Amino acid sequence: MDTKKIGKQQVTFHRYHTIIVGAGAAGMNCAVHLYEFMSRKGVEAPQDRIAIVTRGLELGASRMSGSDKQTYYKQGTSPNVPDCAKGFADTLTAAGCCHADLALIEGITSLREFYHLVGAGVAFPTDSMGTFIGYKTDHDPAERATSAGPKTSKFMSECLQKQVQRYGIPIFDRQEAAQLLVVGAGKSKRIAGIVTAEAGPRSSGAAPGQWNVFLATNVVLAAGGPGELYRTSVYPAGQFGLHGLALKAGLAAENLTESQFGLASTKFRWNVSGTYMQAIPRIFSTDAQGRQEHNFLADFFPSMKTMATDIFLKGYQWPFDPQKIENLGSSLIDVLVFNETQKGRRVFLDFRQNPVGTRTMQPFNIDELAPEAFNYLQDAGALQETPIERLAHMNPPAIEIYKEHNIDLYHEPLEIAVCAQHNNGGLAVNKWWESSIPHTFVIGEMAGTHGVKRPGGSALNAGQVGGLRAAEYIVNVYGKDAAHSAQDNEAIDRQIQDLLGKLERWSRASGRTPEEVVEEIRMRMTASAAHIREEEDARKSLGQAIELCKHIRDKGLPAQDPQAIHAALRAEHLALASVAYLKAIVDLLEQDGGSRGSYLVLSSHGIPIHPDIRNPATGEPLAFKPENVKLRDNIQQTQYDESEPDLFRCTFITPRTAPLGRKSFEPAWREYREGGIYREL
Ligand SMILES: Cc1cc2nc3c(=O)[nH]c(=O)nc-3n(C[C@H](O)[C@H](O)[C@H](O)COP(=O)(O)OP(=O)(O)OC[C@H]3O[C@@H](n4cnc5c(N)ncnc54)[C@H](O)[C@@H]3O)c2cc1C
C-alpha cells in the first residue's frame, strides 16, 4: 500500500493479484476458491494476494433478499430419481438464448458447489439417511430445488464470509465504485483496477471522502444485478450494481432485455412466492388512503374455483410469464394487480381471509379447488380454515420473517406490487466466466448466463459455479503475482486525474440533485422497460435516457460533499446502464421481438389479455404480441460505443453449443496435468 497526491487529493494505492468487487454469495465464494486453489498449488500466503472490495458487506440481494423458502436449484440428490448434468442443462436452455456450454457447466459443477456450501456450514436439510431433500419447482422431475429457509442466500454469504475471514482475506467495506481503470487497447486492453471513494468510518476508520485505488492483475466483478434501475423493485434498496461502469469500460453484455418480474411485498421487500400464494390469501385493493376495499380479481374470473386455483398456482409459477396469461392462466393475476396499481390503487394480500368473489360466485371452498391445488394442500396437511393457518402449518418461518420486520400477517394485510426481481442477462462470459476483456471475470447475477427463462433457484447455483470457474482459471493460467508496467501507471494516474478533475467541476455544478436523477431513471425504467413493453414508448424513453446521459456529461451533477459525490457517481453510472437496457429493448422490438420470458409486448393486433382489460384510449381489449420463436437462436449482445447516436450498439450471435463427446481417461488426464484444459476455449 502506498499513497500519492493526485490533484488536491491524497490517493491510497493497494496492489493485489486478484480483486473481487462485490461481497454477495458469488463474490465471497470466488474468494474462498481462489485461496483454496492457490493453497493447493503451494502459493505462499494466498490471503495477501486476494482482496474483496464492496459497497456494503450487508448490502446486495444475497444478504437482504429472499422468499418463503428461498430456492437453491442444483442437480437432483434423490436416492431413487436419477438426474444428469445434460438433463439439468436442457432445462436451463429450454426457452432459448442461452449458451449451452455454460448451462452444461452449471449442471456438471452444480453438486460440487452445493457440497462446498454444505462444507462451509449452510444448513440444507437432510433426512435421517443423509439425503439432501429436494422439491419440485415447475414440475422438474428430479426434485432439484432445495432451500435452507427464507434466507438461503444470506446464510450462504455469511458462511462463506466466515471462511474468507478464517483464511485472512482482506475485505474493504463501504467502497463506492467511482471508475474502472482501463489500460491498453485492442487485444491487450485490460481493466487494471478500480477507483473507490471511501464511504466512512464504519469498518476502516477512514474519513469519508478518502480515495482508494485497487490495482490487480485480475478483476472479478461480482456486484450483483442493477436493482436500483427500477422504481417498483424487490431488489434491496441500495443495490446499484456496476453495470454502467463495466459497460463503459468496454465489456460486452448479453440478453439485457431479459429480466424477471413478479409479485412481491413493498413495505418490506420480499418475494411472495411459494407458500405465500399456496396458502391462497384474499387479494384486494384500496384507494391511495387505504379506503374503498375492492376484491378486484373476482371481476375478471368466471368462478371462485378458477380464481382461487390461479392464486395457488402463483406459488410455483411465480415470475410473471406472458405465456401463462391466455385462458385465465396464473400470470393474469400479475396483469390484474398491475392494472389496479396503474389506477393509483394499492393491492394487498390478506392472510386472515379466504378469497372473496362476486355476489354471483360460490364462496371459497377448499374442496372445490382444481385437483393440482387441492392434492398439494391435502398432501401438505394444509386444509385449515384460513390462509394464515395454512401458511403457519406449511411454513412458519415465512410468517416470522415479516414479524422480524414489524409486519404481523395475523393482524394486517400485506401490500404487494409486480416488482423487478432479477436480471437474467448481464455481462457476457466464456466458459471460465472470463468477460470479453481478458483478466476480467464476471460472476453472480452480474454475469449474463441465463437465457430467456430460468428455473427458480438457478441464479444461486450459477453464482457459485461462476466463482469456482473463474478462480480455477485465474490460479492456473494467470500466475500468482501482481504485475503492472510503468506505462500502465501513467495511464492509470491520468484516469484518476480526469476523474478527480471532473468531480472538482461537479462541486460547482447546480441543477437537479443526484437523487432526483435516480428517481427519474427508476420511473422511466419501470414504465418502459419492466414487464409491460411497447415499442414506441420504449423508443421515447431511450431518447430521454440518452439526453440525461449527455446532460450529465456536459453539465455534471451537484456534488459538494463526500455523500453527494457518492450519490452523483451512482446516478451517473445508473444513467448509462439505463441507456444500455433501453437500447437493447428497442433493438429487440425492432427485430420483431414479441412477448417472452417475463415481459409482454403490447400490440394492437395481438392476443387479447382478457376481454375486460381494455385500452383506455380506444376501448379495444388490450392485446399482446406472442413470442417470435425464431429469436430463440439469437443472443443479443450490447456494447458501448460513444460514436453511436444511441451510445450502444446491438448485434446478434448464435448461442454456443456444448461439447458432449467424451475423451478416454489417459489423454484427458494428460491434458489436465499439462493444463491443456485451460487452452480449449
Ligand atoms: C427478493 C428476491 C428473491 C430471490 N430469490 C431467489 C431464489 O429463491 N433463488 C435464486 O437462485 N435466486 C433468487 N434471487 C436472486 C439472487 O438472490 C441473486 O441473483 C443473488 O443473490 C446475487 O448474488 P451476487 O453475489 O451476484 O450479488 P449480490 O448478492 O447482489 O451482491 C452484490 C455485492 O456487490 C456490492 N455492490 C453492488 N454495487 C456495487 C458498486 N457499485 N460498487 C461496489 N460494490 C457494489 C454489494 O454491496 C454486494 O456486496 C432472488 C432475488 C431477490 C431480489
The ligand as a Gaussian input file, in Angstrom:
#p B3LYP/6-31G(d) Opt

LIG

0 1
 C      -36.473000     -10.947000      -3.464000
 C      -35.503000     -11.848000      -4.169000
 C      -35.656000     -13.213000      -4.056000
 C      -34.771000     -14.061000      -4.718000
 N      -34.925000     -15.411000      -4.614000
 C      -34.076000     -16.234000      -5.250000
 C      -34.199000     -17.646000      -5.140000
 O      -35.094000     -18.150000      -4.460000
 N      -33.284000     -18.415000      -5.769000
 C      -32.292000     -17.894000      -6.545000
 O      -31.496000     -18.636000      -7.109000
 N      -32.151000     -16.554000      -6.666000
 C      -33.005000     -15.730000      -6.037000
 N      -32.859000     -14.381000      -6.162000
 C      -31.707000     -13.869000      -6.918000
 C      -30.431000     -13.999000      -6.091000
 O      -30.703000     -13.704000      -4.739000
 C      -29.361000     -13.058000      -6.611000
 O      -29.236000     -13.210000      -8.001000
 C      -28.021000     -13.364000      -5.962000
 O      -28.124000     -13.334000      -4.565000
 C      -26.987000     -12.367000      -6.444000
 O      -25.775000     -12.647000      -5.798000
 P      -24.482000     -11.842000      -6.191000
 O      -23.426000     -12.313000      -5.278000
 O      -24.272000     -11.921000      -7.635000
 O      -24.855000     -10.308000      -5.892000
 P      -25.396000      -9.616000      -4.572000
 O      -25.731000     -10.578000      -3.525000
 O      -26.460000      -8.678000      -5.007000
 O      -24.145000      -8.815000      -4.052000
 C      -23.666000      -7.686000      -4.705000
 C      -22.483000      -7.165000      -3.947000
 O      -21.883000      -6.124000      -4.697000
 C      -21.819000      -4.944000      -3.938000
 N      -22.035000      -3.834000      -4.858000
 C      -23.149000      -3.532000      -5.550000
 N      -22.948000      -2.448000      -6.284000
 C      -21.681000      -2.063000      -6.072000
 C      -20.888000      -0.995000      -6.529000
 N      -21.356000      -0.100000      -7.396000
 N      -19.624000      -0.896000      -6.084000
 C      -19.117000      -1.801000      -5.216000
 N      -19.821000      -2.832000      -4.740000
 C      -21.085000      -2.951000      -5.169000
 C      -22.918000      -5.084000      -2.918000
 O      -22.659000      -4.270000      -1.783000
 C      -22.818000      -6.567000      -2.603000
 O      -21.756000      -6.818000      -1.704000
 C      -33.725000     -13.515000      -5.505000
 C      -33.570000     -12.141000      -5.596000
 C      -34.447000     -11.301000      -4.941000
 C      -34.259000      -9.819000      -5.059000

